[in-house]
Amino acid sequence: MLELRIDGAATGHPVLGAIDVQVRAGDRICLLGPSGVGKTTLLNAIAGLDPRLSSMARPRAGVRVGYLFQEHRLLPWRTVRQNLALVGASSGDIDRLLNEVGLCDAGHRLPDQLSLGMARRAALARSLAIKPDLLLLDEPFASLDPDRADELRGLIVQLLDAQPQMAMICVTHDARDADQLANRLWYMSGRPATLRWDRPLTGGASASRISAELRLLGV
């Protein structure tokens, strides 16, 4: 689905080093690492938003990529329904998406009439409107209270379970997110940053324990 062969040194990139990894259909990856190490930078490269690195992130032809940014980035002068229509969603698709994210009664609202949690769910619906093969999530639970974060985690799990071939890469600071969402763990560290850990979470492996051990080892 996606082949990453990034050589940041070759392009003089200030953040990322050498990263050589593949993403397959059905992978649910959580990307952990210290603050500011370059996790969002890597997502931007995958999404084609970093011109220095985009040629080194090669999605298979026809692969659709949805991106839920840290900020919802909904157009403030458009309603939720209109924001979804702008990315090509039909009226029927909009109804379905709003139902999936629990916003059936909020489609007529403007973004500033939504709570943070609702705005993030609306942005998730927008990222799903293109029917992505790969879903990128950048700190989707940041600034949410524990109950709202738990609701959004549960919603994402449901959406992934309903589309088992869809892959996900989720940047998070909380390894407990990976325990609930992921079947594969990436850990990034270093200057320049590289992937220091890339393994499946099988056999009861705990992302919380693994990440704690990596931090203690100074990886």
PAKE-844339 format. One record per residue: residue number from 1; residue in three letters; x, y, z of N, C-alpha, C in turn. Coordinates in steps of 0.2 Angstrom, whole numbers, plus 2048, in hexadecimal, padded with zeros to 3 digits. Example, Ala and Ser with C-alpha at 12.3 -4.5 7.8 and 13.67 -1.06 7.14 Angstrom:
// PAKE-844339
+-----+------+-----+-----+-----+------+------+------+-----+-----+-----+
! pos ! code ! n.u ! n.v ! n.w ! ca.u ! ca.v ! ca.w ! c.u ! c.v ! c.w !
+-----+------+-----+-----+-----+------+------+------+-----+-----+-----+
!   1 !  ALA ! 842 ! 7E4 ! 827 !  83E !  7EA !  827 ! 842 ! 7F0 ! 827 !
!   2 !  SER ! 840 ! 7F5 ! 823 !  844 !  7FB !  824 ! 840 ! 800 ! 827 !
+-----+------+-----+-----+-----+------+------+------+-----+-----+-----+
// end
This chain:
// PAKE-844339
+-----+------+-----+-----+-----+------+------+------+-----+-----+-----+
! pos ! code ! n.u ! n.v ! n.w ! ca.u ! ca.v ! ca.w ! c.u ! c.v ! c.w !
+-----+------+-----+-----+-----+------+------+------+-----+-----+-----+
!   1 !  MET ! 804 ! 7FA ! 800 !  800 !  800 !  800 ! 804 ! 806 ! 800 !
!   2 !  LEU ! 809 ! 806 ! 804 !  80E !  80C !  805 ! 815 ! 80A ! 806 !
!   3 !  GLU ! 819 ! 80D ! 803 !  821 !  80C !  804 ! 824 ! 812 ! 806 !
!   4 !  LEU ! 827 ! 812 ! 80B !  82B !  818 !  80E ! 832 ! 817 ! 80D !
!   5 !  ARG ! 836 ! 81A ! 809 !  83D !  81A !  809 ! 840 ! 821 ! 809 !
!   6 !  ILE ! 840 ! 823 ! 80F !  842 !  82A !  810 ! 849 ! 82B ! 812 !
!   7 !  ASP ! 84C ! 82F ! 80F !  853 !  831 !  811 ! 854 ! 838 ! 812 !
!   8 !  GLY ! 852 ! 83A ! 818 !  852 !  841 !  819 ! 859 ! 845 ! 818 !
!   9 !  ALA ! 85F ! 841 ! 819 !  865 !  844 !  819 ! 866 ! 846 ! 811 !
!  10 !  ALA ! 864 ! 842 ! 80D !  865 !  843 !  806 ! 862 ! 84A ! 803 !
!  11 !  THR ! 85C ! 84C ! 807 !  859 !  852 !  805 ! 85A ! 858 ! 80A !
!  12 !  GLY ! 85F ! 856 ! 80E !  860 !  85C !  813 ! 85A ! 85D ! 818 !
!  13 !  HIS ! 856 ! 858 ! 819 !  850 !  859 !  81D ! 853 ! 85A ! 825 !
!  14 !  PRO ! 850 ! 85F ! 828 !  852 !  860 !  82F ! 850 ! 85B ! 834 !
!  15 !  VAL ! 84B ! 857 ! 833 !  847 !  853 !  838 ! 848 ! 84C ! 837 !
!  16 !  LEU ! 847 ! 849 ! 831 !  846 !  842 !  830 ! 84D ! 83F ! 82D !
!  17 !  GLY ! 84F ! 839 ! 82F !  854 !  836 !  82D ! 852 ! 831 ! 828 !
!  18 !  ALA ! 855 ! 82B ! 828 !  854 !  825 !  824 ! 84E ! 821 ! 827 !
!  19 !  ILE ! 849 ! 820 ! 823 !  843 !  81C !  825 ! 841 ! 818 ! 81F !
!  20 !  ASP ! 841 ! 811 ! 820 !  840 !  80D !  81A ! 83B ! 808 ! 81D !
!  21 !  VAL ! 834 ! 808 ! 81B !  82F !  804 !  81E ! 829 ! 804 ! 819 !
!  22 !  GLN ! 825 ! 7FF ! 81A !  81F !  7FE !  816 ! 819 ! 7FD ! 81A !
!  23 !  VAL ! 813 ! 800 ! 817 !  80D !  7FF !  81B ! 808 ! 7FB ! 816 !
!  24 !  ARG ! 805 ! 7F6 ! 819 !  801 !  7F2 !  816 ! 7FA ! 7F3 ! 818 !
!  25 !  ALA ! 7F5 ! 7F0 ! 813 !  7EE !  7F1 !  815 ! 7EC ! 7ED ! 81B !
!  26 !  GLY ! 7E8 ! 7F1 ! 81F !  7E6 !  7EE !  826 ! 7EB ! 7F0 ! 82B !
!  27 !  ASP ! 7F1 ! 7F3 ! 82A !  7F5 !  7F5 !  82F ! 7F2 ! 7FA ! 833 !
!  28 !  ARG ! 7F2 ! 7FA ! 83A !  7F0 !  7FF !  83F ! 7F6 ! 801 ! 843 !
!  29 !  ILE ! 7F9 ! 806 ! 840 !  800 !  808 !  843 ! 7FF ! 80E ! 848 !
!  30 !  CYS ! 802 ! 80E ! 84E !  802 !  814 !  852 ! 80A ! 816 ! 852 !
!  31 !  LEU ! 80B ! 81C ! 851 !  812 !  81F !  851 ! 813 ! 823 ! 857 !
!  32 !  LEU ! 817 ! 820 ! 85B !  819 !  824 !  862 ! 820 ! 827 ! 861 !
!  33 !  GLY ! 822 ! 82B ! 866 !  829 !  82E !  866 ! 828 ! 834 ! 86A !
!  34 !  PRO ! 82E ! 837 ! 86C !  82E !  83D !  86F ! 82B ! 843 ! 86C !
!  35 !  SER ! 829 ! 848 ! 86F !  826 !  84E !  86C ! 82B ! 852 ! 868 !
!  36 !  GLY ! 829 ! 854 ! 862 !  82D !  857 !  85E ! 832 ! 853 ! 85A !
!  37 !  VAL ! 831 ! 84D ! 85A !  836 !  849 !  857 ! 835 ! 848 ! 84F !
!  38 !  GLY ! 82F ! 849 ! 84D !  82E !  849 !  846 ! 828 ! 845 ! 844 !
!  39 !  LYS ! 824 ! 843 ! 848 !  81F !  83E !  846 ! 81A ! 841 ! 841 !
!  40 !  THR ! 818 ! 848 ! 843 !  813 !  84B !  83E ! 817 ! 84C ! 837 !
!  41 !  THR ! 81D ! 84E ! 838 !  821 !  84F !  832 ! 821 ! 848 ! 82D !
!  42 !  LEU ! 821 ! 843 ! 830 !  821 !  83C !  82D ! 81A ! 83C ! 829 !
!  43 !  LEU ! 814 ! 83D ! 82D !  80E !  83D !  82A ! 80D ! 841 ! 825 !
!  44 !  ASN ! 810 ! 847 ! 825 !  80F !  84C !  820 ! 813 ! 84A ! 819 !
!  45 !  ALA ! 818 ! 846 ! 81A !  81C !  843 !  815 ! 817 ! 83E ! 811 !
!  46 !  ILE ! 814 ! 83A ! 815 !  810 !  835 !  812 ! 80A ! 838 ! 80F !
!  47 !  ALA ! 807 ! 83D ! 811 !  802 !  841 !  80E ! 804 ! 845 ! 808 !
!  48 !  GLY ! 80A ! 845 ! 807 !  80C !  849 !  801 ! 80D ! 851 ! 802 !
!  49 !  LEU ! 80D ! 853 ! 809 !  80D !  85A !  80B ! 814 ! 85C ! 80C !
!  50 !  ASP ! 819 ! 858 ! 80B !  820 !  85B !  80C ! 824 ! 859 ! 805 !
!  51 !  PRO ! 825 ! 85F ! 801 !  827 !  85E !  7FB ! 82E ! 85B ! 7FB !
!  52 !  ARG ! 832 ! 85B ! 800 !  839 !  858 !  800 ! 839 ! 851 ! 801 !
!  53 !  LEU ! 833 ! 84E ! 804 !  833 !  847 !  806 ! 82E ! 843 ! 802 !
!  54 !  SER ! 829 ! 847 ! 7FF !  823 !  843 !  7FC ! 825 ! 83E ! 7F7 !
!  55 !  SER ! 82A ! 83F ! 7F3 !  82C !  83A !  7EE ! 82F ! 834 ! 7F1 !
!  56 !  MET ! 830 ! 834 ! 7F8 !  833 !  82E !  7FB ! 82E ! 82A ! 7FF !
!  57 !  ALA ! 828 ! 82D ! 7FF !  822 !  829 !  801 ! 81D ! 827 ! 7FC !
!  58 !  ARG ! 81D ! 821 ! 7FA !  81A !  81F !  7F4 ! 814 ! 81B ! 7F5 !
!  59 !  PRO ! 80E ! 81E ! 7F5 !  808 !  81A !  7F6 ! 807 ! 816 ! 7EF !
!  60 !  ARG ! 804 ! 810 ! 7F0 !  803 !  80C !  7EA ! 7FE ! 810 ! 7E5 !
!  61 !  ALA ! 7FE ! 80F ! 7DF !  7FA !  813 !  7DA ! 7F3 ! 812 ! 7DC !
!  62 !  GLY ! 7EF ! 818 ! 7DD !  7E8 !  817 !  7DF ! 7E6 ! 817 ! 7E6 !
!  63 !  VAL ! 7EB ! 817 ! 7EA !  7EA !  817 !  7F2 ! 7E8 ! 81E ! 7F4 !
!  64 !  ARG ! 7E2 ! 81E ! 7F7 !  7DF !  824 !  7FA ! 7E1 ! 825 ! 801 !
!  65 !  VAL ! 7E4 ! 82B ! 803 !  7E6 !  82D !  809 ! 7E2 ! 832 ! 80D !
!  66 !  GLY ! 7DF ! 830 ! 812 !  7DB !  835 !  816 ! 7DF ! 838 ! 81C !
!  67 !  TYR ! 7DE ! 83E ! 81E !  7E3 !  841 !  823 ! 7DF ! 845 ! 828 !
!  68 !  LEU ! 7DF ! 843 ! 82F !  7DC !  846 !  834 ! 7E1 ! 84A ! 837 !
!  69 !  PHE ! 7E1 ! 851 ! 836 !  7E7 !  855 !  839 ! 7E5 ! 856 ! 841 !
!  70 !  GLN ! 7EA ! 859 ! 844 !  7E9 !  85B !  84B ! 7E4 ! 860 ! 84C !
!  71 !  GLU ! 7E4 ! 865 ! 847 !  7DE !  86A !  847 ! 7D9 ! 868 ! 842 !
!  72 !  HIS ! 7D3 ! 869 ! 844 !  7CE !  866 !  83F ! 7CE ! 869 ! 838 !
!  73 !  ARG ! 7D0 ! 86F ! 837 !  7D1 !  872 !  830 ! 7CA ! 872 ! 82C !
!  74 !  LEU ! 7C4 ! 872 ! 830 !  7BE !  873 !  82C ! 7BD ! 87A ! 82A !
!  75 !  LEU ! 7BA ! 87B ! 824 !  7B9 !  882 !  822 ! 7B4 ! 885 ! 827 !
!  76 !  PRO ! 7B6 ! 88B ! 82A !  7B1 !  88E !  830 ! 7AB ! 891 ! 82D !
!  77 !  TRP ! 7AB ! 893 ! 826 !  7A5 !  896 !  824 ! 7A0 ! 890 ! 820 !
!  78 !  ARG ! 7A2 ! 88A ! 821 !  79E !  885 !  81E ! 79B ! 880 ! 824 !
!  79 !  THR ! 795 ! 87E ! 823 !  793 !  879 !  827 ! 796 ! 872 ! 827 !
!  80 !  VAL ! 795 ! 86E ! 82C !  798 !  867 !  82C ! 797 ! 864 ! 825 !
!  81 !  ARG ! 790 ! 864 ! 823 !  78E !  860 !  81D ! 792 ! 863 ! 817 !
!  82 !  GLN ! 792 ! 86A ! 817 !  796 !  86D !  811 ! 79D ! 86C ! 811 !
!  83 !  ASN ! 7A0 ! 86B ! 817 !  7A7 !  869 !  817 ! 7A8 ! 862 ! 814 !
!  84 !  LEU ! 7A4 ! 85E ! 816 !  7A4 !  857 !  813 ! 7A3 ! 857 ! 80B !
!  85 !  ALA ! 79E ! 85B ! 809 !  79D !  85B !  802 ! 7A3 ! 85E ! 7FE !
!  86 !  LEU ! 7A7 ! 862 ! 801 !  7AC !  865 !  7FD ! 7B1 ! 860 ! 7FB !
!  87 !  VAL ! 7B2 ! 85A ! 7FF !  7B7 !  855 !  7FD ! 7B3 ! 850 ! 7F9 !
!  88 !  GLY ! 7AD ! 851 ! 7F6 !  7AA !  84D !  7F2 ! 7A5 ! 848 ! 7F4 !
!  89 !  ALA ! 7A3 ! 849 ! 7FB !  79E !  844 !  7FE ! 797 ! 846 ! 7FB !
!  90 !  SER ! 794 ! 840 ! 7F9 !  78D !  841 !  7F7 ! 788 ! 842 ! 7FD !
!  91 !  SER ! 782 ! 844 ! 7FC !  77E !  846 !  801 ! 77D ! 83F ! 805 !
!  92 !  GLY ! 77C ! 839 ! 802 !  77B !  833 !  805 ! 782 ! 831 ! 809 !
!  93 !  ASP ! 787 ! 832 ! 806 !  78E !  831 !  80A ! 78E ! 835 ! 810 !
!  94 !  ILE ! 78C ! 83C ! 810 !  78D !  840 !  815 ! 788 ! 83E ! 81B !
!  95 !  ASP ! 782 ! 83C ! 819 !  77E !  839 !  81F ! 781 ! 833 ! 822 !
!  96 !  ARG ! 784 ! 82E ! 81E !  787 !  828 !  821 ! 78D ! 82A ! 825 !
!  97 !  LEU ! 791 ! 82F ! 823 !  797 !  831 !  827 ! 795 ! 834 ! 82D !
!  98 !  LEU ! 791 ! 839 ! 82D !  78F !  83C !  833 ! 78C ! 837 ! 838 !
!  99 !  ASN ! 788 ! 832 ! 836 !  785 !  82D !  83A ! 78B ! 829 ! 83D !
! 100 !  GLU ! 790 ! 827 ! 839 !  796 !  823 !  83B ! 79A ! 827 ! 841 !
! 101 !  VAL ! 79A ! 82D ! 840 !  79E !  831 !  845 ! 79A ! 834 ! 84B !
! 102 !  GLY ! 793 ! 832 ! 84B !  78F !  835 !  850 ! 78D ! 83C ! 850 !
! 103 !  LEU ! 78D ! 83F ! 84A !  78B !  846 !  849 ! 785 ! 847 ! 844 !
! 104 !  CYS ! 780 ! 842 ! 845 !  77A !  843 !  841 ! 776 ! 849 ! 841 !
! 105 !  ASP ! 776 ! 84C ! 847 !  773 !  852 !  849 ! 777 ! 859 ! 848 !
! 106 !  ALA ! 77D ! 858 ! 846 !  782 !  85E !  846 ! 784 ! 860 ! 83F !
! 107 !  GLY ! 781 ! 85D ! 83A !  783 !  85E !  833 ! 782 ! 865 ! 831 !
! 108 !  HIS ! 77D ! 869 ! 834 !  77B !  870 !  832 ! 77F ! 875 ! 836 !
! 109 !  ARG ! 783 ! 873 ! 83A !  787 !  877 !  83E ! 78D ! 87A ! 83B !
! 110 !  LEU ! 790 ! 880 ! 83D !  796 !  882 !  83B ! 79B ! 87F ! 840 !
! 111 !  PRO ! 7A2 ! 87F ! 83E !  7A7 !  87C !  842 ! 7A8 ! 87F ! 849 !
! 112 !  ASP ! 7A7 ! 886 ! 849 !  7A7 !  889 !  850 ! 7A1 ! 888 ! 854 !
! 113 !  GLN ! 79C ! 885 ! 852 !  797 !  883 !  856 ! 797 ! 87C ! 859 !
! 114 !  LEU ! 79D ! 879 ! 857 !  79F !  872 !  85A ! 7A4 ! 872 ! 85F !
! 115 !  SER ! 7A3 ! 86D ! 864 !  7A8 !  86C !  869 ! 7AE ! 869 ! 865 !
! 116 !  LEU ! 7B4 ! 869 ! 869 !  7BA !  867 !  866 ! 7B9 ! 85F ! 864 !
! 117 !  GLY ! 7B6 ! 85B ! 868 !  7B5 !  854 !  866 ! 7B1 ! 853 ! 860 !
! 118 !  MET ! 7AC ! 857 ! 860 !  7A7 !  857 !  85A ! 7AB ! 859 ! 854 !
! 119 !  ALA ! 7AF ! 85F ! 854 !  7B2 !  861 !  84E ! 7B7 ! 85C ! 84C !
! 120 !  ARG ! 7BB ! 858 ! 850 !  7BF !  853 !  84E ! 7BC ! 84D ! 84B !
! 121 !  ARG ! 7B6 ! 84C ! 84D !  7B2 !  846 !  84A ! 7B0 ! 848 ! 843 !
! 122 !  ALA ! 7AE ! 84F ! 843 !  7AC !  851 !  83C ! 7B2 ! 851 ! 837 !
! 123 !  ALA ! 7B8 ! 853 ! 83A !  7BE !  852 !  836 ! 7BF ! 84B ! 834 !
! 124 !  LEU ! 7BE ! 847 ! 838 !  7BF !  840 !  837 ! 7BB ! 83D ! 831 !
! 125 !  ALA ! 7B4 ! 840 ! 832 !  7AF !  83E !  82C ! 7B2 ! 840 ! 826 !
! 126 !  ARG ! 7B5 ! 847 ! 826 !  7B7 !  849 !  81F ! 7BD ! 845 ! 81D !
! 127 !  SER ! 7C2 ! 843 ! 821 !  7C7 !  83F !  81F ! 7C5 ! 838 ! 81C !
! 128 !  LEU ! 7BF ! 836 ! 81F !  7BC !  82F !  81D ! 7B8 ! 830 ! 816 !
! 129 !  ALA ! 7B6 ! 836 ! 815 !  7B2 !  837 !  80F ! 7B5 ! 835 ! 808 !
! 130 !  ILE ! 7BC ! 835 ! 808 !  7BF !  833 !  802 ! 7C0 ! 82C ! 801 !
! 131 !  LYS ! 7BD ! 828 ! 806 !  7BE !  821 !  807 ! 7C5 ! 81F ! 806 !
! 132 !  PRO ! 7C9 ! 821 ! 80B !  7D0 !  820 !  80B ! 7D2 ! 818 ! 80C !
! 133 !  ASP ! 7D8 ! 817 ! 809 !  7DB !  810 !  80A ! 7E0 ! 811 ! 810 !
! 134 !  LEU ! 7E3 ! 817 ! 811 !  7E7 !  818 !  816 ! 7E5 ! 81E ! 81A !
! 135 !  LEU ! 7E4 ! 81E ! 821 !  7E1 !  823 !  825 ! 7E7 ! 826 ! 829 !
! 136 !  LEU ! 7E9 ! 82C ! 829 !  7EE !  82F !  82D ! 7EA ! 833 ! 833 !
! 137 !  LEU ! 7EC ! 832 ! 839 !  7EA !  835 !  83E ! 7EF ! 839 ! 842 !
! 138 !  ASP ! 7EF ! 83F ! 843 !  7F4 !  843 !  847 ! 7F1 ! 845 ! 84D !
! 139 !  GLU ! 7F3 ! 842 ! 853 !  7F1 !  844 !  859 ! 7EA ! 845 ! 85A !
! 140 !  PRO ! 7E6 ! 840 ! 858 !  7DF !  841 !  858 ! 7DB ! 842 ! 85E !
! 141 !  PHE ! 7DF ! 840 ! 864 !  7DC !  840 !  86A ! 7DE ! 846 ! 86E !
! 142 !  ALA ! 7E3 ! 84A ! 86B !  7E6 !  850 !  86F ! 7E0 ! 855 ! 871 !
! 143 !  SER ! 7E1 ! 857 ! 877 !  7DD !  85D !  87A ! 7D6 ! 85A ! 87B !
! 144 !  LEU ! 7D4 ! 854 ! 87A !  7CD !  851 !  87C ! 7CD ! 84F ! 883 !
! 145 !  ASP ! 7C8 ! 850 ! 887 !  7C7 !  84D !  88E ! 7C7 ! 846 ! 88D !
! 146 !  PRO ! 7C9 ! 842 ! 893 !  7C9 !  83B !  892 ! 7C3 ! 837 ! 88F !
! 147 !  ASP ! 7BD ! 83A ! 891 !  7B7 !  836 !  88E ! 7B6 ! 837 ! 887 !
! 148 !  ARG ! 7B8 ! 83D ! 884 !  7B7 !  83F !  87D ! 7BC ! 83B ! 879 !
! 149 !  ALA ! 7C2 ! 83B ! 87C !  7C8 !  837 !  879 ! 7C6 ! 82F ! 879 !
! 150 !  ASP ! 7C3 ! 82D ! 87E !  7C1 !  826 !  87E ! 7BC ! 824 ! 879 !
! 151 !  GLU ! 7B7 ! 829 ! 878 !  7B2 !  828 !  873 ! 7B5 ! 828 ! 86C !
! 152 !  LEU ! 7BA ! 82D ! 86B !  7BD !  82D !  864 ! 7C1 ! 827 ! 863 !
! 153 !  ARG ! 7C5 ! 825 ! 868 !  7C8 !  81E !  866 ! 7C4 ! 819 ! 865 !
! 154 !  GLY ! 7BE ! 818 ! 868 !  7BA !  813 !  867 ! 7B7 ! 813 ! 860 !
! 155 !  LEU ! 7B5 ! 819 ! 85E !  7B3 !  81B !  857 ! 7B8 ! 819 ! 852 !
! 156 !  ILE ! 7BE ! 81A ! 853 !  7C3 !  819 !  84E ! 7C4 ! 811 ! 84D !
! 157 !  VAL ! 7C4 ! 80E ! 853 !  7C4 !  806 !  853 ! 7BE ! 803 ! 84F !
! 158 !  GLN ! 7B8 ! 806 ! 850 !  7B2 !  804 !  84C ! 7B3 ! 805 ! 845 !
! 159 !  LEU ! 7B5 ! 80A ! 843 !  7B6 !  80C !  83C ! 7BB ! 807 ! 839 !
! 160 !  LEU ! 7C1 ! 806 ! 83C !  7C6 !  802 !  839 ! 7C4 ! 7FB ! 839 !
! 161 !  ASP ! 7C0 ! 7F8 ! 83E !  7BD !  7F2 !  83E ! 7B8 ! 7F1 ! 838 !
! 162 !  ALA ! 7B5 ! 7F6 ! 837 !  7B0 !  7F6 !  831 ! 7B3 ! 7F6 ! 82A !
! 163 !  GLN ! 7BA ! 7F8 ! 82A !  7BD !  7F8 !  824 ! 7C4 ! 7F5 ! 825 !
! 164 !  PRO ! 7C5 ! 7EE ! 826 !  7CB !  7EB !  828 ! 7D1 ! 7EC ! 823 !
! 165 !  GLN ! 7D0 ! 7EE ! 81D !  7D5 !  7EF !  818 ! 7D8 ! 7F6 ! 819 !
! 166 !  MET ! 7D5 ! 7FA ! 81C !  7D7 !  801 !  81C ! 7DD ! 801 ! 821 !
! 167 !  ALA ! 7E2 ! 804 ! 81F !  7E8 !  805 !  824 ! 7E8 ! 80C ! 828 !
! 168 !  MET ! 7EB ! 80C ! 82D !  7EB !  812 !  831 ! 7F2 ! 813 ! 834 !
! 169 !  ILE ! 7F4 ! 81A ! 834 !  7FA !  81C !  838 ! 7F8 ! 821 ! 83C !
! 170 !  CYS ! 7F9 ! 820 ! 843 !  7F6 !  825 !  848 ! 7FC ! 828 ! 84C !
! 171 !  VAL ! 7FD ! 82E ! 84C !  802 !  831 !  850 ! 7FF ! 832 ! 857 !
! 172 !  THR ! 802 ! 830 ! 85C !  800 !  832 !  863 ! 806 ! 832 ! 868 !
! 173 !  HIS ! 804 ! 835 ! 86E !  809 !  835 !  873 ! 808 ! 830 ! 878 !
! 174 !  ASP ! 802 ! 82D ! 878 !  7FF !  829 !  87D ! 7FF ! 822 ! 87B !
! 175 !  ALA ! 804 ! 81E ! 87D !  804 !  817 !  87B ! 7FE ! 813 ! 87D !
! 176 !  ARG ! 7FA ! 815 ! 881 !  7F3 !  812 !  882 ! 7EF ! 812 ! 87C !
! 177 !  ASP ! 7F0 ! 817 ! 878 !  7EC !  818 !  872 ! 7EE ! 812 ! 86D !
! 178 !  ALA ! 7F4 ! 810 ! 86D !  7F7 !  80B !  869 ! 7F4 ! 804 ! 86C !
! 179 !  ASP ! 7F4 ! 803 ! 872 !  7F1 !  7FD !  875 ! 7EA ! 7FC ! 873 !
! 180 !  GLN ! 7E6 ! 801 ! 871 !  7DF !  800 !  86F ! 7DE ! 800 ! 868 !
! 181 !  LEU ! 7E3 ! 804 ! 864 !  7E2 !  805 !  85D ! 7E6 ! 801 ! 858 !
! 182 !  ALA ! 7EC ! 7FF ! 85B !  7F1 !  7FD !  856 ! 7F2 ! 7F5 ! 856 !
! 183 !  ASN ! 7F4 ! 7F3 ! 850 !  7F7 !  7EC !  84F ! 7FE ! 7EC ! 84D !
! 184 !  ARG ! 801 ! 7F3 ! 84D !  808 !  7F4 !  84B ! 80B ! 7FA ! 84F !
! 185 !  LEU ! 811 ! 7FA ! 851 !  813 !  800 !  855 ! 81A ! 802 ! 851 !
! 186 !  TRP ! 81A ! 809 ! 850 !  820 !  80C !  84E ! 822 ! 811 ! 854 !
! 187 !  TYR ! 828 ! 811 ! 855 !  82B !  816 !  85A ! 831 ! 81A ! 857 !
! 188 !  MET ! 830 ! 820 ! 857 !  835 !  825 !  853 ! 839 ! 829 ! 858 !
! 189 !  SER ! 840 ! 829 ! 857 !  844 !  82D !  85C ! 84A ! 82F ! 858 !
! 190 !  GLY ! 84E ! 833 ! 85B !  855 !  835 !  858 ! 855 ! 83C ! 855 !
! 191 !  ARG ! 85B ! 83E ! 853 !  85C !  844 !  850 ! 861 ! 843 ! 84A !
! 192 !  PRO ! 85F ! 842 ! 844 !  859 !  842 !  841 ! 855 ! 83C ! 843 !
! 193 !  ALA ! 84E ! 83D ! 843 !  84A !  837 !  845 ! 849 ! 832 ! 840 !
! 194 !  THR ! 84A ! 82C ! 843 !  849 !  825 !  840 ! 844 ! 821 ! 844 !
! 195 !  LEU ! 841 ! 81C ! 840 !  83D !  817 !  844 ! 842 ! 812 ! 847 !
! 196 !  ARG ! 841 ! 812 ! 84E !  845 !  80E !  852 ! 841 ! 807 ! 854 !
! 197 !  TRP ! 83B ! 807 ! 853 !  837 !  801 !  854 ! 832 ! 800 ! 84F !
! 198 !  ASP ! 831 ! 7FB ! 84C !  82B !  7F9 !  847 ! 82A ! 7F2 ! 848 !
! 199 !  ARG ! 825 ! 7F0 ! 84C !  823 !  7E9 !  84D ! 81B ! 7E9 ! 84E !
! 200 !  PRO ! 819 ! 7E3 ! 84C !  812 !  7E2 !  84E ! 810 ! 7E1 ! 855 !
! 201 !  LEU ! 80A ! 7E3 ! 857 !  808 !  7E2 !  85E ! 804 ! 7DC ! 85E !
! 202 !  THR ! 807 ! 7D6 ! 85F !  804 !  7CF !  85F ! 805 ! 7CC ! 866 !
! 203 !  GLY ! 801 ! 7C7 ! 867 !  803 !  7C3 !  86D ! 802 ! 7C7 ! 874 !
! 204 !  GLY ! 7FE ! 7CC ! 874 !  7FD !  7CF !  87A ! 802 ! 7D5 ! 87B !
! 205 !  ALA ! 806 ! 7D6 ! 876 !  80B !  7DB !  877 ! 808 ! 7E2 ! 879 !
! 206 !  SER ! 80B ! 7E5 ! 87D !  809 !  7EC !  880 ! 80D ! 7F2 ! 87D !
! 207 !  ALA ! 809 ! 7F6 ! 87A !  80D !  7FC !  877 ! 80F ! 800 ! 87D !
! 208 !  SER ! 80B ! 801 ! 882 !  80D !  805 !  888 ! 814 ! 802 ! 88B !
! 209 !  ARG ! 814 ! 7FC ! 88C !  81A !  7F9 !  88F ! 820 ! 7FA ! 88A !
! 210 !  ILE ! 81F ! 7F8 ! 884 !  825 !  7F9 !  87F ! 827 ! 800 ! 87F !
! 211 !  SER ! 823 ! 805 ! 87E !  825 !  80C !  87E ! 829 ! 80E ! 884 !
! 212 !  ALA ! 826 ! 80C ! 88A !  829 !  80E !  890 ! 831 ! 80B ! 890 !
! 213 !  GLU ! 831 ! 805 ! 88E !  838 !  802 !  88E ! 83D ! 806 ! 889 !
! 214 !  LEU ! 83A ! 808 ! 883 !  83E !  80B !  87E ! 840 ! 812 ! 881 !
! 215 !  ARG ! 83C ! 815 ! 885 !  83E !  81C !  888 ! 843 ! 81B ! 88D !
! 216 !  LEU ! 843 ! 815 ! 891 !  848 !  814 !  896 ! 84E ! 813 ! 893 !
! 217 !  LEU ! 84E ! 80F ! 88D !  855 !  80E !  88A ! 857 ! 813 ! 886 !
! 218 !  GLY ! 854 ! 819 ! 886 !  856 !  81F !  882 ! 856 ! 81E ! 87B !
! 219 !  VAL ! 852 ! 81A ! 878 !  851 !  818 !  871 ! 84E ! 81E ! 86E !
+-----+------+-----+-----+-----+------+------+------+-----+-----+-----+
// end
